[in-house]
Amino acid sequence: AQSVTQPDIHITVSEGASLELRCNYSYGATPYLFWYVQSPGQGLQLLLKYFSGDTLVQGIKGFEAEFKRSQSSFNLRKPSVHWSDAAEYFCAVVRRNSGNTPLVFGKGTRLSVIA
Amino acid sequence: DAGVIQSPRHEVTEMGQEVTLRCKPISGHNSLFWYRQTMMRGLELLIYFNNNVPIDDSGMPEDRFSAKMPNASFSTLKIQPSEPRDSAVYFCASSNRDRNEQYFGPGTRLTVT
């Protein structure tokens, strides 16, 4: 069965520092890949997605993610973190061309930003 | 585009009462998903619909939970009777036929006392 692993439950970074959140998936074939962000008291917002093509995808709020087939990974990065980036981040996958089947979500990584 | 709309945003009720949560998906989207989020269990898929038809309700915790989608623009999640352990944030999300990306509503925070 497909699964998504986010190894880091909680990460703390200093404002202005770079960020990388890890995501690994277990799947028979390359799935569609997503990152969502959930700010406190809010719903999940789509940050970026990978369907095909360039393995480095750009998203909103200055985030990017790189798909690495050999490592079954889709790590999220940001070169300089802002205090407003403090939130919960979820990686998600779904089988390609599966119609509207549900995404499989990781358990999330909580990001804290310190001054 | 108004996004996914959920109501109410907050609901406080007493144990044993009926609770109805409402969702309006994004216009043109043909799939709708109900999730529950708690600290202990994280984000759980309860049920989803394609073209107003329930496809998988295996995530619905008990018979006390039911969901309907009478038309493409409206869905309800009902809990009857409610229990304190149902306290959680309930999210609705929608997606369209060609893309799997889901768009989430702001959620309903349910507290059962």
gemmi code that builds the backbone of each chain (N, CA, C; Angstrom):
import gemmi

chains = {
    "A": [
        ("ALA", (0.839, -1.194, 0.000), (0.000, 0.000, 0.000), (0.873, 1.242, 0.000)),
        ("GLN", (0.342, 2.276, -0.639), (1.131, 3.504, -0.700), (1.228, 4.142, 0.677)),
        ("SER", (2.347, 4.795, 0.931), (2.517, 5.491, 2.196), (3.427, 6.689, 1.996)),
        ("VAL", (3.297, 7.612, 2.906), (4.104, 8.827, 2.877), (4.741, 8.983, 4.252)),
        ("THR", (6.023, 9.226, 4.275), (6.744, 9.391, 5.525), (7.357, 10.781, 5.600)),
        ("GLN", (7.029, 11.466, 6.649), (7.688, 12.725, 6.960), (8.474, 12.459, 8.249)),
        ("PRO", (9.771, 12.288, 8.137), (10.548, 11.794, 9.279), (10.621, 12.764, 10.454)),
        ("ASP", (10.480, 14.032, 10.161), (10.631, 15.050, 11.203), (9.272, 15.506, 11.695)),
        ("ILE", (9.005, 15.272, 12.979), (7.733, 15.702, 13.549), (7.733, 17.208, 13.791)),
        ("HIS", (8.880, 17.717, 14.250), (8.975, 19.126, 14.609), (10.366, 19.634, 14.256)),
        ("ILE", (10.411, 20.777, 13.598), (11.681, 21.416, 13.246), (11.634, 22.868, 13.688)),
        ("THR", (12.748, 23.330, 14.232), (12.860, 24.731, 14.620), (14.010, 25.358, 13.843)),
        ("VAL", (13.742, 26.471, 13.191), (14.782, 27.183, 12.461), (14.757, 28.659, 12.841)),
        ("SER", (15.863, 29.297, 12.634), (15.944, 30.734, 12.888), (15.438, 31.496, 11.683)),
        ("GLU", (14.830, 32.627, 11.941), (14.354, 33.464, 10.851), (15.528, 33.857, 9.961)),
        ("GLY", (15.322, 33.711, 8.660), (16.387, 34.004, 7.709), (17.209, 32.801, 7.324)),
        ("ALA", (17.129, 31.735, 8.089), (17.862, 30.516, 7.770), (17.139, 29.741, 6.677)),
        ("SER", (17.863, 28.819, 6.074), (17.264, 27.971, 5.051), (16.510, 26.826, 5.704)),
        ("LEU", (15.614, 26.244, 4.906), (14.736, 25.194, 5.429), (14.669, 24.049, 4.437)),
        ("GLU", (14.675, 22.841, 4.952), (14.359, 21.677, 4.130), (13.520, 20.721, 4.954)),
        ("LEU", (12.343, 20.406, 4.433), (11.453, 19.437, 5.062), (11.437, 18.187, 4.197)),
        ("ARG", (11.597, 17.058, 4.855), (11.753, 15.812, 4.123), (10.422, 15.087, 3.920)),
        ("CYS", (10.336, 14.421, 2.777), (9.166, 13.611, 2.456), (9.635, 12.424, 1.618)),
        ("ASN", (9.298, 11.235, 2.059), (9.570, 10.027, 1.285), (8.275, 9.273, 1.069)),
        ("TYR", (8.156, 8.661, -0.073), (6.934, 7.929, -0.372), (7.276, 6.497, -0.760)),
        ("SER", (6.295, 5.651, -0.559), (6.419, 4.252, -0.949), (5.300, 3.977, -1.941)),
        ("TYR", (5.693, 3.671, -3.186), (4.693, 3.527, -4.234), (5.237, 2.624, -5.317)),
        ("GLY", (4.345, 2.002, -6.076), (4.791, 1.151, -7.174), (5.341, 1.936, -8.343)),
        ("ALA", (4.824, 3.120, -8.534), (5.265, 3.967, -9.637), (5.268, 5.401, -9.144)),
        ("THR", (5.878, 6.265, -9.927), (5.930, 7.658, -9.506), (4.522, 8.233, -9.422)),
        ("PRO", (4.154, 8.689, -8.245), (2.812, 9.264, -8.096), (2.819, 10.755, -8.399)),
        ("TYR", (1.666, 11.361, -8.304), (1.590, 12.804, -8.233), (1.947, 13.183, -6.794)),
        ("LEU", (2.641, 14.307, -6.630), (3.162, 14.695, -5.324), (2.751, 16.119, -4.985)),
        ("PHE", (2.454, 16.346, -3.725), (1.942, 17.638, -3.279), (2.564, 18.007, -1.937)),
        ("TRP", (2.648, 19.323, -1.707), (2.911, 19.853, -0.383), (1.805, 20.835, -0.021)),
        ("TYR", (1.311, 20.679, 1.207), (0.298, 21.581, 1.751), (0.852, 22.227, 3.018)),
        ("VAL", (0.335, 23.425, 3.321), (0.682, 24.113, 4.563), (-0.596, 24.422, 5.321)),
        ("GLN", (-0.522, 24.245, 6.632), (-1.664, 24.565, 7.495), (-1.206, 25.528, 8.581)),
        ("SER", (-1.644, 26.759, 8.472), (-1.358, 27.739, 9.522), (-2.319, 27.503, 10.682)),
        ("PRO", (-1.947, 27.936, 11.874), (-2.802, 27.683, 13.050), (-4.237, 28.162, 12.835)),
        ("GLY", (-5.173, 27.280, 13.096), (-6.582, 27.629, 12.980), (-7.106, 27.721, 11.556)),
        ("GLN", (-6.301, 27.288, 10.614), (-6.698, 27.392, 9.209), (-6.809, 26.013, 8.564)),
        ("GLY", (-7.363, 25.997, 7.359), (-7.381, 24.777, 6.567), (-6.054, 24.571, 5.870)),
        ("LEU", (-5.945, 23.484, 5.116), (-4.724, 23.189, 4.382), (-4.719, 23.960, 3.068)),
        ("GLN", (-3.578, 24.561, 2.766), (-3.418, 25.327, 1.540), (-2.363, 24.657, 0.675)),
        ("LEU", (-2.662, 24.497, -0.607), (-1.724, 23.873, -1.527), (-0.533, 24.798, -1.777)),
        ("LEU", (0.666, 24.290, -1.506), (1.892, 25.057, -1.743), (2.433, 24.823, -3.145)),
        ("LEU", (2.503, 23.574, -3.527), (3.028, 23.218, -4.839), (2.691, 21.772, -5.144)),
        ("LYS", (2.923, 21.401, -6.416), (2.606, 20.049, -6.847), (3.569, 19.626, -7.946)),
        ("TYR", (3.769, 18.315, -8.060), (4.574, 17.754, -9.132), (3.742, 16.690, -9.840)),
        ("PHE", (3.600, 16.886, -11.167), (2.918, 15.893, -11.986), (3.910, 15.243, -12.940)),
        ("SER", (4.712, 16.047, -13.606), (5.697, 15.531, -14.552), (6.620, 16.672, -14.944)),
        ("GLY", (7.656, 16.349, -15.758), (8.532, 17.381, -16.279), (9.651, 17.736, -15.318)),
        ("ASP", (9.970, 19.012, -15.277), (11.074, 19.502, -14.455), (10.906, 19.019, -13.015)),
        ("THR", (11.954, 18.407, -12.494), (11.845, 17.817, -11.158), (11.949, 18.844, -10.040)),
        ("LEU", (12.295, 20.071, -10.375), (12.313, 21.148, -9.396), (11.097, 22.013, -9.658)),
        ("VAL", (10.193, 22.046, -8.704), (8.949, 22.785, -8.895), (8.902, 23.963, -7.938)),
        ("GLN", (8.356, 25.041, -8.459), (8.224, 26.249, -7.667), (6.802, 26.359, -7.156)),
        ("GLY", (6.667, 26.873, -5.952), (5.338, 27.032, -5.395), (5.113, 28.446, -4.912)),
        ("ILE", (4.079, 28.590, -4.117), (3.770, 29.900, -3.569), (4.625, 30.186, -2.352)),
        ("LYS", (4.674, 31.427, -1.953), (5.361, 31.859, -0.736), (6.858, 31.571, -0.764)),
        ("GLY", (7.437, 31.452, -1.936), (8.871, 31.263, -2.045), (9.362, 29.849, -1.828)),
        ("PHE", (8.454, 28.895, -1.758), (8.824, 27.502, -1.553), (9.111, 26.805, -2.887)),
        ("GLU", (9.964, 25.798, -2.814), (10.226, 24.924, -3.943), (10.397, 23.503, -3.416)),
        ("ALA", (10.252, 22.541, -4.311), (10.446, 21.146, -3.933), (11.114, 20.424, -5.085)),
        ("GLU", (11.908, 19.445, -4.740), (12.615, 18.675, -5.749), (12.233, 17.213, -5.670)),
        ("PHE", (11.795, 16.683, -6.784), (11.451, 15.273, -6.893), (12.710, 14.496, -7.265)),
        ("LYS", (13.017, 13.478, -6.472), (14.151, 12.604, -6.779), (13.646, 11.167, -6.842)),
        ("ARG", (13.531, 10.674, -8.047), (12.985, 9.337, -8.253), (13.839, 8.277, -7.556)),
        ("SER", (15.149, 8.419, -7.646), (16.043, 7.403, -7.098), (15.917, 7.282, -5.580)),
        ("GLN", (15.496, 8.362, -4.959), (15.363, 8.353, -3.500), (13.910, 8.318, -3.051)),
        ("SER", (12.999, 8.270, -3.992), (11.564, 8.324, -3.665), (11.287, 9.466, -2.691)),
        ("SER", (11.827, 10.618, -3.046), (11.693, 11.760, -2.136), (11.129, 12.974, -2.856)),
        ("PHE", (10.558, 13.839, -2.080), (9.988, 15.101, -2.596), (10.141, 16.117, -1.477)),
        ("ASN", (11.357, 16.586, -1.278), (11.659, 17.474, -0.164), (11.317, 18.916, -0.478)),
        ("LEU", (10.809, 19.584, 0.521), (10.393, 20.986, 0.406), (11.506, 21.882, 0.919)),
        ("ARG", (11.750, 22.969, 0.204), (12.847, 23.862, 0.597), (12.418, 25.320, 0.501)),
        ("LYS", (13.109, 26.115, 1.307), (12.967, 27.565, 1.209), (14.300, 28.168, 1.622)),
        ("PRO", (14.851, 29.073, 0.830), (16.185, 29.595, 1.115), (16.261, 30.479, 2.354)),
        ("SER", (15.176, 31.177, 2.674), (15.200, 32.094, 3.808), (13.825, 32.109, 4.450)),
        ("VAL", (13.760, 31.596, 5.657), (12.472, 31.426, 6.329), (12.033, 32.722, 7.007)),
        ("HIS", (10.751, 32.983, 6.925), (10.149, 34.150, 7.574), (9.326, 33.664, 8.755)),
        ("TRP", (9.140, 34.523, 9.739), (8.384, 34.108, 10.924), (6.988, 33.628, 10.554)),
        ("SER", (6.429, 34.180, 9.488), (5.078, 33.791, 9.094), (5.011, 32.390, 8.488)),
        ("ASP", (6.170, 31.764, 8.271), (6.183, 30.397, 7.748), (5.928, 29.359, 8.836)),
        ("ALA", (5.888, 29.772, 10.079), (5.601, 28.845, 11.166), (4.221, 28.232, 10.953)),
        ("ALA", (4.176, 26.919, 10.813), (2.939, 26.239, 10.444), (3.210, 24.732, 10.448)),
        ("GLU", (2.172, 23.981, 10.071), (2.312, 22.535, 9.881), (2.361, 22.282, 8.378)),
        ("TYR", (3.267, 21.411, 7.968), (3.452, 21.130, 6.546), (3.175, 19.655, 6.283)),
        ("PHE", (2.372, 19.398, 5.264), (1.979, 18.041, 4.922), (2.404, 17.714, 3.500)),
        ("CYS", (3.019, 16.560, 3.351), (3.319, 15.998, 2.044), (2.200, 15.019, 1.701)),
        ("ALA", (1.838, 14.941, 0.424), (0.756, 14.041, 0.025), (1.040, 13.462, -1.353)),
        ("VAL", (0.513, 12.276, -1.608), (0.702, 11.612, -2.893), (-0.616, 10.991, -3.354)),
        ("VAL", (-0.691, 10.747, -4.648), (-1.819, 10.002, -5.210), (-1.334, 9.305, -6.466)),
        ("ARG", (-1.915, 8.162, -6.737), (-1.518, 7.409, -7.929), (-1.877, 8.203, -9.181)),
        ("ARG", (-0.989, 8.150, -10.170), (-1.235, 8.857, -11.422), (-2.475, 8.340, -12.122)),
        ("ASN", (-3.177, 9.258, -12.740), (-4.335, 8.920, -13.571), (-5.340, 8.048, -12.815)),
        ("SER", (-5.498, 8.341, -11.556), (-6.396, 7.535, -10.729), (-7.764, 8.170, -10.593)),
        ("GLY", (-7.999, 9.233, -11.389), (-9.261, 9.922, -11.228), (-9.245, 10.653, -9.907)),
        ("ASN", (-10.376, 10.854, -9.360), (-10.447, 11.634, -8.132), (-10.396, 10.743, -6.902)),
        ("THR", (-9.325, 9.989, -6.762), (-9.139, 9.220, -5.535), (-8.455, 10.102, -4.497)),
        ("PRO", (-8.622, 9.769, -3.226), (-8.080, 10.637, -2.179), (-6.556, 10.663, -2.159)),
        ("LEU", (-6.034, 11.781, -1.742), (-4.603, 11.887, -1.495), (-4.245, 11.084, -0.247)),
        ("VAL", (-3.021, 10.583, -0.230), (-2.486, 9.950, 0.970), (-1.543, 10.959, 1.610)),
        ("PHE", (-1.848, 11.347, 2.816), (-1.088, 12.386, 3.497), (-0.060, 11.796, 4.457)),
        ("GLY", (1.071, 12.481, 4.583), (1.982, 12.206, 5.669), (1.426, 12.769, 6.967)),
        ("LYS", (2.094, 12.488, 8.048), (1.610, 12.918, 9.370), (1.957, 14.355, 9.687)),
        ("GLY", (2.724, 14.987, 8.831), (3.002, 16.399, 9.006), (4.288, 16.688, 9.740)),
        ("THR", (4.846, 17.856, 9.441), (6.009, 18.384, 10.156), (5.655, 19.780, 10.652)),
        ("ARG", (5.792, 19.966, 11.939), (5.503, 21.286, 12.496), (6.767, 22.130, 12.469)),
        ("LEU", (6.654, 23.306, 11.882), (7.796, 24.216, 11.770), (7.638, 25.364, 12.750)),
        ("SER", (8.633, 25.547, 13.586), (8.703, 26.712, 14.464), (9.826, 27.615, 13.971)),
        ("VAL", (9.596, 28.911, 14.041), (10.592, 29.886, 13.598), (10.939, 30.783, 14.777)),
        ("ILE", (12.215, 30.874, 15.062), (12.665, 31.703, 16.181), (13.465, 32.901, 15.663)),
        ("ALA", (13.481, 33.926, 16.471), (14.164, 35.153, 16.064), (15.681, 34.996, 16.091)),
    ],
    "B": [
        ("ASP", (-13.296, 33.419, -7.133), (-13.653, 32.087, -6.651), (-13.675, 32.108, -5.134)),
        ("ALA", (-14.785, 31.666, -4.551), (-14.947, 31.755, -3.109), (-14.224, 30.638, -2.392)),
        ("GLY", (-13.761, 29.634, -3.080), (-13.140, 28.523, -2.401), (-14.185, 27.609, -1.790)),
        ("VAL", (-13.722, 26.616, -1.045), (-14.619, 25.703, -0.353), (-15.185, 26.419, 0.874)),
        ("ILE", (-16.493, 26.343, 1.020), (-17.151, 27.040, 2.120), (-17.692, 26.017, 3.107)),
        ("GLN", (-17.389, 26.220, 4.378), (-17.895, 25.338, 5.416), (-18.646, 26.157, 6.463)),
        ("SER", (-19.689, 25.547, 6.981), (-20.415, 26.177, 8.081), (-20.957, 25.123, 9.028)),
        ("PRO", (-21.076, 25.444, 10.311), (-20.534, 26.655, 10.937), (-19.013, 26.564, 11.072)),
        ("ARG", (-18.365, 27.613, 11.462), (-16.921, 27.567, 11.704), (-16.619, 26.972, 13.073)),
        ("HIS", (-17.526, 27.215, 13.990), (-17.385, 26.665, 15.338), (-18.733, 26.132, 15.781)),
        ("GLU", (-18.679, 25.001, 16.480), (-19.913, 24.411, 16.998), (-19.611, 23.828, 18.365)),
        ("VAL", (-20.386, 24.256, 19.337), (-20.285, 23.690, 20.680), (-21.633, 23.082, 21.008)),
        ("THR", (-21.633, 21.827, 21.393), (-22.883, 21.153, 21.660), (-22.710, 20.199, 22.822)),
        ("GLU", (-23.820, 19.753, 23.345), (-23.779, 18.816, 24.463), (-23.860, 17.382, 23.955)),
        ("MET", (-23.274, 16.503, 24.703), (-23.308, 15.089, 24.362), (-24.749, 14.632, 24.133)),
        ("GLY", (-24.942, 13.865, 23.077), (-26.263, 13.353, 22.769), (-27.011, 14.160, 21.730)),
        ("GLN", (-26.563, 15.355, 21.484), (-27.229, 16.208, 20.504), (-26.799, 15.841, 19.088)),
        ("GLU", (-27.665, 16.187, 18.149), (-27.331, 15.994, 16.735), (-26.526, 17.182, 16.230)),
        ("VAL", (-25.514, 16.897, 15.434), (-24.674, 17.943, 14.852), (-24.676, 17.785, 13.340)),
        ("THR", (-24.847, 18.870, 12.628), (-24.790, 18.842, 11.161), (-23.775, 19.864, 10.672)),
        ("LEU", (-22.798, 19.376, 9.943), (-21.778, 20.220, 9.351), (-22.053, 20.332, 7.853)),
        ("ARG", (-21.793, 21.500, 7.307), (-22.161, 21.773, 5.914), (-20.957, 22.168, 5.089)),
        ("CYS", (-21.025, 21.839, 3.817), (-19.908, 22.135, 2.921), (-20.433, 22.479, 1.533)),
        ("LYS", (-19.880, 23.532, 0.975), (-20.146, 23.899, -0.418), (-18.831, 23.805, -1.169)),
        ("PRO", (-18.683, 22.869, -2.093), (-17.404, 22.731, -2.810), (-17.222, 23.839, -3.839)),
        ("ILE", (-16.053, 23.889, -4.399), (-15.761, 24.843, -5.463), (-16.585, 24.471, -6.696)),
        ("SER", (-17.182, 25.464, -7.307), (-18.008, 25.225, -8.480), (-17.201, 24.535, -9.583)),
        ("GLY", (-17.774, 23.467, -10.129), (-17.097, 22.731, -11.193), (-16.305, 21.536, -10.698)),
        ("HIS", (-16.060, 21.482, -9.411), (-15.371, 20.319, -8.859), (-16.361, 19.167, -8.719)),
        ("ASN", (-15.898, 17.969, -9.012), (-16.824, 16.841, -8.981), (-16.506, 15.817, -7.902)),
        ("SER", (-15.511, 16.110, -7.078), (-15.226, 15.229, -5.947), (-15.193, 16.030, -4.656)),
        ("LEU", (-15.686, 15.390, -3.609), (-15.746, 16.056, -2.314), (-15.284, 15.079, -1.241)),
        ("PHE", (-14.487, 15.589, -0.324), (-13.867, 14.771, 0.708), (-14.172, 15.375, 2.081)),
        ("TRP", (-14.469, 14.523, 3.031), (-14.611, 14.933, 4.429), (-13.460, 14.330, 5.239)),
        ("TYR", (-12.783, 15.194, 6.013), (-11.683, 14.781, 6.871), (-11.963, 15.201, 8.311)),
        ("ARG", (-11.319, 14.495, 9.209), (-11.330, 14.885, 10.616), (-9.882, 15.025, 11.078)),
        ("GLN", (-9.612, 16.060, 11.866), (-8.248, 16.275, 12.352), (-8.253, 16.409, 13.868)),
        ("THR", (-7.455, 15.598, 14.528), (-7.247, 15.692, 15.963), (-5.758, 15.632, 16.260)),
        ("MET", (-5.409, 16.058, 17.439), (-3.994, 15.994, 17.832), (-3.523, 14.554, 17.879)),
        ("MET", (-4.373, 13.684, 18.378), (-3.952, 12.296, 18.582), (-3.856, 11.521, 17.270)),
        ("ARG", (-4.779, 11.716, 16.372), (-4.878, 10.873, 15.182), (-4.496, 11.582, 13.892)),
        ("GLY", (-4.243, 12.889, 13.981), (-3.865, 13.624, 12.778), (-5.046, 13.798, 11.841)),
        ("LEU", (-4.743, 13.805, 10.553), (-5.757, 14.040, 9.523), (-6.286, 12.688, 9.030)),
        ("GLU", (-7.581, 12.471, 9.155), (-8.200, 11.204, 8.763), (-9.259, 11.460, 7.694)),
        ("LEU", (-9.236, 10.667, 6.649), (-10.292, 10.731, 5.647), (-11.502, 9.962, 6.155)),
        ("LEU", (-12.652, 10.612, 6.160), (-13.872, 9.965, 6.635), (-14.643, 9.331, 5.473)),
        ("ILE", (-14.871, 10.122, 4.438), (-15.675, 9.670, 3.310), (-15.377, 10.569, 2.122)),
        ("TYR", (-15.570, 10.033, 0.892), (-15.492, 10.916, -0.258), (-16.527, 10.543, -1.300)),
        ("PHE", (-16.894, 11.536, -2.076), (-17.912, 11.423, -3.112), (-17.296, 11.767, -4.470)),
        ("ASN", (-17.709, 11.045, -5.494), (-17.444, 11.430, -6.873), (-18.786, 11.614, -7.561)),
        ("ASN", (-18.964, 12.766, -8.184), (-20.238, 13.047, -8.862), (-21.440, 12.782, -7.954)),
        ("ASN", (-21.319, 13.231, -6.728), (-22.378, 13.168, -5.712), (-22.614, 11.763, -5.166)),
        ("VAL", (-21.859, 10.785, -5.600), (-22.057, 9.399, -5.159), (-20.977, 9.040, -4.141)),
        ("PRO", (-21.360, 8.505, -2.974), (-20.341, 8.090, -2.005), (-19.525, 6.923, -2.541)),
        ("ILE", (-18.217, 7.067, -2.526), (-17.337, 6.051, -3.084), (-16.723, 5.181, -1.994)),
        ("ASP", (-16.287, 5.809, -0.940), (-15.601, 5.077, 0.128), (-15.934, 5.738, 1.451)),
        ("ASP", (-16.649, 5.019, 2.286), (-16.989, 5.558, 3.614), (-16.327, 4.733, 4.714)),
        ("SER", (-15.286, 4.013, 4.365), (-14.645, 3.133, 5.344), (-13.993, 3.909, 6.487)),
        ("GLY", (-13.776, 5.178, 6.302), (-13.195, 5.992, 7.360), (-14.195, 6.537, 8.354)),
        ("MET", (-15.458, 6.369, 8.076), (-16.491, 6.843, 9.014), (-16.397, 5.997, 10.272)),
        ("PRO", (-16.196, 6.630, 11.418), (-15.863, 5.853, 12.614), (-16.992, 4.962, 13.127)),
        ("GLU", (-18.206, 5.424, 13.044), (-19.315, 4.640, 13.597), (-20.589, 4.975, 12.841)),
        ("ASP", (-21.610, 4.181, 13.137), (-22.910, 4.445, 12.502), (-23.504, 5.778, 12.933)),
        ("ARG", (-22.955, 6.356, 13.958), (-23.460, 7.669, 14.376), (-23.125, 8.747, 13.345)),
        ("PHE", (-22.181, 8.451, 12.478), (-21.758, 9.397, 11.454), (-22.439, 9.053, 10.129)),
        ("SER", (-22.937, 10.079, 9.454), (-23.493, 9.884, 8.127), (-23.191, 11.114, 7.279)),
        ("ALA", (-23.082, 10.922, 5.988), (-22.812, 12.029, 5.079), (-23.672, 11.893, 3.842)),
        ("LYS", (-24.075, 13.043, 3.321), (-24.880, 13.079, 2.113), (-24.357, 14.152, 1.178)),
        ("MET", (-24.656, 13.946, -0.088), (-24.348, 14.968, -1.086), (-25.519, 14.990, -2.067)),
        ("PRO", (-26.559, 15.737, -1.742), (-27.766, 15.732, -2.563), (-27.598, 16.365, -3.936)),
        ("ASN", (-26.611, 17.252, -4.076), (-26.319, 17.840, -5.385), (-24.858, 18.252, -5.436)),
        ("ALA", (-24.437, 18.746, -6.575), (-23.020, 19.031, -6.798), (-22.501, 20.192, -5.979)),
        ("SER", (-23.376, 20.933, -5.343), (-22.916, 22.134, -4.653), (-23.148, 22.088, -3.150)),
        ("PHE", (-23.447, 20.908, -2.620), (-23.759, 20.884, -1.185), (-23.559, 19.482, -0.616)),
        ("SER", (-22.954, 19.446, 0.578), (-22.803, 18.187, 1.285), (-22.953, 18.430, 2.776)),
        ("THR", (-23.424, 17.415, 3.480), (-23.533, 17.492, 4.925), (-22.869, 16.284, 5.563)),
        ("LEU", (-22.349, 16.527, 6.749), (-21.825, 15.468, 7.608), (-22.596, 15.567, 8.915)),
        ("LYS", (-23.258, 14.489, 9.280), (-24.105, 14.511, 10.456), (-23.590, 13.526, 11.490)),
        ("ILE", (-23.647, 13.951, 12.735), (-23.290, 13.084, 13.855), (-24.490, 13.040, 14.791)),
        ("GLN", (-25.004, 11.829, 15.010), (-26.185, 11.674, 15.847), (-26.176, 10.311, 16.525)),
        ("PRO", (-26.082, 10.255, 17.830), (-25.849, 11.347, 18.770), (-24.355, 11.670, 18.881)),
        ("SER", (-24.063, 12.879, 19.222), (-22.655, 13.275, 19.361), (-22.100, 12.836, 20.706)),
        ("GLU", (-20.785, 12.635, 20.746), (-20.086, 12.244, 21.959), (-18.847, 13.127, 22.114)),
        ("PRO", (-18.350, 13.269, 23.340), (-17.162, 14.120, 23.544), (-15.979, 13.719, 22.669)),
        ("ARG", (-15.814, 12.438, 22.389), (-14.672, 12.011, 21.574), (-14.797, 12.411, 20.104)),
        ("ASP", (-15.930, 12.956, 19.738), (-16.091, 13.474, 18.375), (-15.509, 14.883, 18.236)),
        ("SER", (-15.101, 15.454, 19.332), (-14.517, 16.802, 19.292), (-13.276, 16.796, 18.412)),
        ("ALA", (-13.256, 17.671, 17.421), (-12.186, 17.680, 16.423), (-12.432, 18.852, 15.487)),
        ("VAL", (-11.528, 19.030, 14.547), (-11.778, 19.949, 13.439), (-12.132, 19.104, 12.219)),
        ("TYR", (-13.242, 19.437, 11.598), (-13.716, 18.695, 10.433), (-13.507, 19.552, 9.195)),
        ("PHE", (-12.795, 18.980, 8.233), (-12.512, 19.686, 6.989), (-13.258, 19.050, 5.831)),
        ("CYS", (-13.643, 19.900, 4.922), (-14.176, 19.481, 3.650), (-13.200, 19.928, 2.577)),
        ("ALA", (-13.009, 19.117, 1.548), (-12.131, 19.469, 0.440), (-12.797, 19.051, -0.860)),
        ("SER", (-12.443, 19.723, -1.940), (-12.981, 19.331, -3.241), (-11.883, 19.331, -4.287)),
        ("SER", (-12.109, 18.572, -5.359), (-11.168, 18.541, -6.470), (-11.951, 18.308, -7.758)),
        ("ASN", (-11.301, 18.544, -8.883), (-12.009, 18.335, -10.140), (-11.538, 17.074, -10.839)),
        ("ARG", (-12.182, 16.763, -11.950), (-11.996, 15.476, -12.589), (-10.582, 15.238, -13.074)),
        ("ASP", (-9.967, 16.282, -13.594), (-8.698, 16.092, -14.281), (-7.470, 16.252, -13.382)),
        ("ARG", (-7.663, 16.853, -12.244), (-6.521, 17.103, -11.375), (-6.827, 16.524, -10.007)),
        ("ASN", (-5.842, 16.008, -9.352), (-6.050, 15.424, -8.033), (-5.845, 16.409, -6.897)),
        ("GLU", (-5.414, 17.624, -7.221), (-5.151, 18.545, -6.127), (-6.447, 18.911, -5.422)),
        ("GLN", (-6.433, 18.780, -4.129), (-7.611, 19.065, -3.325), (-7.503, 20.463, -2.731)),
        ("TYR", (-8.648, 21.122, -2.676), (-8.735, 22.438, -2.072), (-9.586, 22.308, -0.817)),
        ("PHE", (-9.015, 22.784, 0.282), (-9.643, 22.602, 1.579), (-10.434, 23.832, 2.007)),
        ("GLY", (-11.506, 23.555, 2.729), (-12.218, 24.624, 3.403), (-11.520, 25.000, 4.700)),
        ("PRO", (-12.038, 26.016, 5.390), (-11.405, 26.495, 6.618), (-11.649, 25.587, 7.812)),
        ("GLY", (-12.589, 24.645, 7.682), (-12.838, 23.712, 8.769), (-13.933, 24.165, 9.714)),
        ("THR", (-14.508, 23.166, 10.391), (-15.463, 23.407, 11.482), (-14.867, 22.813, 12.743)),
        ("ARG", (-14.688, 23.665, 13.735), (-14.170, 23.177, 15.023), (-15.357, 22.749, 15.876)),
        ("LEU", (-15.460, 21.465, 16.146), (-16.567, 20.903, 16.917), (-16.095, 20.562, 18.318)),
        ("THR", (-16.844, 21.054, 19.285), (-16.598, 20.715, 20.682), (-17.867, 20.103, 21.252)),
        ("VAL", (-17.746, 18.897, 21.753), (-18.882, 18.209, 22.365), (-18.597, 18.071, 23.853)),
        ("THR", (-19.463, 18.655, 24.663), (-19.224, 18.660, 26.116), (-20.089, 17.620, 26.832)),
    ],
}
model = gemmi.Model(1)
for chain_id, residues in chains.items():
    chain = gemmi.Chain(chain_id)
    for i, (resn, *xyz) in enumerate(residues, 1):
        res = gemmi.Residue()
        res.name, res.seqid = resn, gemmi.SeqId(i, " ")
        for name, pos in zip(("N", "CA", "C"), xyz):
            atom = gemmi.Atom()
            atom.name, atom.element = name, gemmi.Element(name[0])
            atom.pos, atom.b_iso = gemmi.Position(*pos), 0.0
            res.add_atom(atom)
        chain.add_residue(res)
    model.add_chain(chain)
structure = gemmi.Structure()
structure.add_model(model)
structure.setup_entities()
